[in-house]
Amino acid sequence: MEKWFNVGKIVNTHGIRGEVRVISRTDFPEERYKKGNTLYIFMEKSQEPIEVIVKSHRVHKSFDLLSFEGYDNINLVEKFKGAVLKVPESQLGELNEGEYYFHEIIGCTVVTEEGETVGTVSEILTPGANDVWVVKRNNGKEALIPYIEDIVKNVDVEAKIITIRPMEGLLE
Protein backbone atom coordinates (compact mmCIF):
# COMPACT_ATOMS: atom_id res chain seq x y z
CA MET A 1 0.00 0.00 0.00
CA GLU A 2 1.31 3.43 -0.97
CA LYS A 3 2.26 5.80 1.84
CA TRP A 4 1.13 9.42 1.34
CA PHE A 5 2.81 12.62 2.51
CA ASN A 6 1.01 15.88 3.16
CA VAL A 7 2.45 18.81 1.18
CA GLY A 8 -0.18 21.44 1.95
CA LYS A 9 -3.77 22.39 2.68
CA ILE A 10 -6.00 24.31 0.31
CA VAL A 11 -7.46 27.05 2.50
CA ASN A 12 -9.23 29.18 -0.09
CA THR A 13 -9.61 30.22 -3.69
CA HIS A 14 -7.75 33.26 -5.04
CA GLY A 15 -9.26 35.41 -7.76
CA ILE A 16 -11.59 34.05 -10.45
CA ARG A 17 -9.13 32.12 -12.65
CA GLY A 18 -8.97 28.93 -10.63
CA GLU A 19 -6.02 29.68 -8.34
CA VAL A 20 -6.09 28.12 -4.87
CA ARG A 21 -4.39 29.43 -1.75
CA VAL A 22 -2.26 26.78 -0.04
CA ILE A 23 -0.65 26.69 3.41
CA SER A 24 2.37 24.53 2.71
CA ARG A 25 3.63 21.69 4.89
CA THR A 26 6.36 20.65 2.50
CA ASP A 27 10.11 20.81 2.75
CA PHE A 28 10.60 21.83 -0.89
CA PRO A 29 7.67 23.95 -2.18
CA GLU A 30 9.55 25.13 -5.28
CA GLU A 31 10.11 21.47 -6.23
CA ARG A 32 6.67 20.11 -5.26
CA TYR A 33 4.76 22.88 -7.06
CA LYS A 34 6.88 22.93 -10.22
CA LYS A 35 4.82 23.37 -13.40
CA GLY A 36 3.89 19.95 -14.76
CA ASN A 37 4.19 18.13 -11.41
CA THR A 38 1.42 15.80 -10.31
CA LEU A 39 -0.27 16.36 -6.93
CA TYR A 40 -3.19 14.54 -5.35
CA ILE A 41 -6.13 16.31 -3.71
CA PHE A 42 -7.71 14.46 -0.80
CA MET A 43 -11.19 15.78 -0.07
CA GLU A 44 -12.77 15.24 3.35
CA LYS A 45 -15.66 12.99 2.35
CA SER A 46 -13.98 11.16 -0.55
CA GLN A 47 -11.91 7.97 -0.53
CA GLU A 48 -10.28 8.51 -3.93
CA PRO A 49 -7.81 11.34 -4.40
CA ILE A 50 -8.17 13.69 -7.38
CA GLU A 51 -5.03 13.76 -9.51
CA VAL A 52 -4.07 17.27 -10.69
CA ILE A 53 -1.18 18.71 -12.68
CA VAL A 54 0.38 21.99 -11.56
CA LYS A 55 -0.20 24.72 -14.15
CA SER A 56 1.28 27.63 -12.19
CA HIS A 57 2.83 28.44 -8.82
CA ARG A 58 3.61 31.75 -7.19
CA VAL A 59 4.08 32.98 -3.66
CA HIS A 60 1.73 35.65 -2.33
CA LYS A 61 2.21 36.89 1.25
CA SER A 62 2.70 33.70 3.31
CA PHE A 63 0.75 31.47 0.92
CA ASP A 64 1.59 29.41 -2.13
CA LEU A 65 -0.87 30.10 -4.96
CA LEU A 66 -1.39 27.20 -7.33
CA SER A 67 -3.46 26.59 -10.41
CA PHE A 68 -4.07 23.21 -12.01
CA GLU A 69 -4.43 22.20 -15.65
CA GLY A 70 -8.08 22.04 -16.67
CA TYR A 71 -9.23 24.01 -13.60
CA ASP A 72 -9.20 27.57 -14.94
CA ASN A 73 -12.27 28.92 -13.17
CA ILE A 74 -13.14 29.66 -9.53
CA ASN A 75 -16.27 27.48 -9.82
CA LEU A 76 -14.17 24.41 -10.60
CA VAL A 77 -11.84 24.80 -7.58
CA GLU A 78 -14.34 26.09 -4.98
CA LYS A 79 -14.98 22.45 -3.90
CA PHE A 80 -11.27 21.98 -3.05
CA LYS A 81 -11.42 24.36 -0.04
CA GLY A 82 -10.28 22.48 3.07
CA ALA A 83 -8.78 19.63 1.03
CA VAL A 84 -5.24 18.35 1.57
CA LEU A 85 -2.57 18.12 -1.13
CA LYS A 86 -0.43 14.99 -0.93
CA VAL A 87 2.22 13.12 -2.86
CA PRO A 88 2.89 9.38 -2.77
CA GLU A 89 6.11 8.17 -1.17
CA SER A 90 7.33 7.06 -4.61
CA GLN A 91 7.34 10.73 -5.65
CA LEU A 92 9.57 11.92 -2.81
CA GLY A 93 12.83 11.33 -4.65
CA GLU A 94 16.38 11.09 -3.35
CA LEU A 95 17.84 13.90 -1.27
CA ASN A 96 21.41 15.14 -1.23
CA GLU A 97 23.62 14.29 1.74
CA GLY A 98 22.69 16.46 4.73
CA GLU A 99 19.12 17.02 3.47
CA TYR A 100 16.15 15.49 5.25
CA TYR A 101 12.40 15.40 4.90
CA PHE A 102 10.46 17.07 7.73
CA HIS A 103 8.82 13.75 8.64
CA GLU A 104 12.29 12.24 9.20
CA ILE A 105 13.33 14.98 11.66
CA ILE A 106 10.10 15.61 13.60
CA GLY A 107 9.93 13.18 16.51
CA CYS A 108 13.71 12.70 16.74
CA THR A 109 15.35 12.84 20.17
CA VAL A 110 18.00 15.54 20.46
CA VAL A 111 21.06 14.77 22.61
CA THR A 112 24.27 16.69 23.30
CA GLU A 113 27.68 15.24 22.45
CA GLU A 114 28.00 14.54 26.18
CA GLY A 115 24.93 12.29 26.00
CA GLU A 116 22.51 14.62 27.80
CA THR A 117 18.95 14.43 26.41
CA VAL A 118 17.68 17.84 25.32
CA GLY A 119 14.17 16.88 24.13
CA THR A 120 12.19 15.96 21.01
CA VAL A 121 11.87 17.87 17.73
CA SER A 122 8.23 19.03 17.57
CA GLU A 123 8.28 21.23 14.47
CA ILE A 124 10.51 22.84 11.88
CA LEU A 125 10.57 26.55 11.13
CA THR A 126 11.83 27.83 7.78
CA PRO A 127 12.60 31.50 8.45
CA GLY A 128 15.25 31.98 5.78
CA ALA A 129 18.88 30.98 5.42
CA ASN A 130 18.58 27.77 7.47
CA ASP A 131 15.82 25.72 9.02
CA VAL A 132 15.30 25.94 12.77
CA TRP A 133 14.28 22.82 14.65
CA VAL A 134 11.91 23.43 17.59
CA VAL A 135 12.79 21.05 20.41
CA LYS A 136 10.25 20.42 23.17
CA ARG A 137 12.30 20.08 26.32
CA ASN A 138 11.55 17.94 29.36
CA ASN A 139 11.08 21.08 31.48
CA GLY A 140 8.27 22.19 29.13
CA LYS A 141 10.31 24.94 27.51
CA GLU A 142 11.27 24.98 23.85
CA ALA A 143 14.78 25.19 22.45
CA LEU A 144 15.38 26.51 18.94
CA ILE A 145 18.18 24.63 17.20
CA PRO A 146 19.42 26.13 13.93
CA TYR A 147 20.26 23.44 11.38
CA ILE A 148 23.89 24.48 10.84
CA GLU A 149 27.11 22.43 10.82
CA ASP A 150 28.54 24.16 13.91
CA ILE A 151 25.64 22.90 16.04
CA VAL A 152 24.10 19.78 14.44
CA LYS A 153 26.84 17.15 14.50
CA ASN A 154 24.97 13.98 13.53
CA VAL A 155 21.50 13.01 12.31
CA ASP A 156 20.52 9.35 12.51
CA VAL A 157 17.03 9.12 10.98
CA GLU A 158 16.91 5.33 11.48
CA ALA A 159 17.52 5.58 15.24
CA LYS A 160 15.63 8.94 15.39
CA ILE A 161 18.56 10.59 17.23
CA ILE A 162 20.13 13.98 16.51
CA THR A 163 23.42 14.87 18.19
CA ILE A 164 24.22 18.53 18.76
CA ARG A 165 27.04 20.65 20.13
CA PRO A 166 25.14 23.48 21.82
CA MET A 167 26.67 26.94 21.57
CA GLU A 168 26.66 29.13 24.64
CA GLY A 169 23.17 30.34 25.52
CA LEU A 170 21.40 27.92 23.17
CA LEU A 171 19.86 25.77 25.90
CA GLU A 172 19.26 28.50 28.47
N, C-alpha and C positions, 0 to 999 in steps of 0.2 A: 504494500500500500504506500502510495506517495505521501511524503511529509510536506506540509505547506508552511511557508514563512510569510508573516505579515509584513508588508512594505508600507502600508499607509491606510488611512481611513478617509473616505470621501465625506466631507462635512457639509458641502453645499455646492450649488451651481455657481458659475461666474459668467455674467453677461448672457447673451442670447444665442451664442454660436456653439453651444455644446461643451464649453469648458467646465471642468469640475475642480473644486478647491479641495486639496488633499493635505491632511496633517501627516507628514511622513514619519515612519518608524523604521526607516531603512538606513543601512550604513553607507550606501553609495547611491544617493538619489540621481545623480547625473548619469550613472550607468543604468539603473533600473528603468528610468523614464526616457531613455534614448529613443528617438524616433524609429519606429519599426519594431520595437520590442513588444513581446507579448506579456500581458498581465491578465490576472484572473480576478473577476469581481465576485465576491461572496455576499449575497444578499441575505438579510436576516431570516426570511421564511422559506428560503430555497435550498435544496440539497445540492443542485448542480451549479458550479460556478459558470459565469459568463466570460468567455474568452474575448479579450479586446486587444487591439494593436494601437500602440501609442502613435498619435499623429503629430502632437506638439507638446512641448514642455517648456514652461518658464516659471521663474520664481517671482512671486508678488507678495510683498511684506513677509510674513513668516510662513507663507503657504507655498506649496507647489501647485501650479495650475496645469492641468493635463487636458488634452482632447484626444478622442479616439476615432480611428477610421470608421466612417459610416455613421457616426453620431455627431452630426454637425448642427444640432438644434437643441435648445434648452429642453424642449418637450421630450426628447429622447433620453436625456440623462437625468431628468428630475427624479426618476425612480431609483437612481443609484445613491441618493442621499442616505448616509448612515451605513453604507456598505463598506466592506473591507477589501483592500487590494492585496492580493497574495501572489507569490511565485512558488512553483514546486521546487523541492530540494535539488532536482536535476538541473535547474536553471541557475543555481547559485554560482557555479564556476569556481575555479581555483584562485586563491589569493596569493599575493607575493609574501615572501618571508616577512614576519613582523606585522602582518595585517590579519585582523580577526573579524569575524561577524559578531554583532552585538550579542546574539544568543549564545555565543561561546564564552563571552566574558561575564555577562550578568549571571550571578549565582556563584561565581568563583570566590574562594576564600583567599583573602590577602594576608600574607605573613611578611615579617621583616626578615632580613638576612640572618638575624640572630634567632629566628624561630618563633618570635612573638606574634600571636594572632592579632591582626588589626580589626578584621570584620569581613563582611560579605559585600561584593559589588551589587548594588541595587538598581543603578541606572547609569546611562552614559550620556554626558552632555557634549555637544559639538559646537562650542562657542567660536571656533576659528582655527588658529594654527594647529593645535592638537586637541584630541579628545580628552575629556576629563572624566575619570571614573569616580562615581559617587559610592563611597563605602560606608555601609551602615555598621557602626561600631557597637561593641557589646554594651557600652555605657549609654547607648541610645543616641549619641551624637553622630554626625556624619563627618567623614573625612573626604576631601576632594583630592584625588590623585591624578596629576597630569600624566598622560601617556607619553612620557619622554624617556630616552635612554638613560639619563642620569638617575632616574628614580626607579622605573620598572626594569628589573634585572632579569626576570624569567617569567614566562607565561606557559603553563602546562595545562592546555585545554582538556586533555584526557583526564588528568587527576583533579581538574578544576581548582588549581592552586596558582596564585600569582605571587611572586617574590619581589619585594621592593626594598630599596635603600632610602629611607625617609630623610629628606633634607630637614635642616633645623626649622622648627615651627610648623611643619607639615601635620603632625599628629597632636597638636596642642589641644 
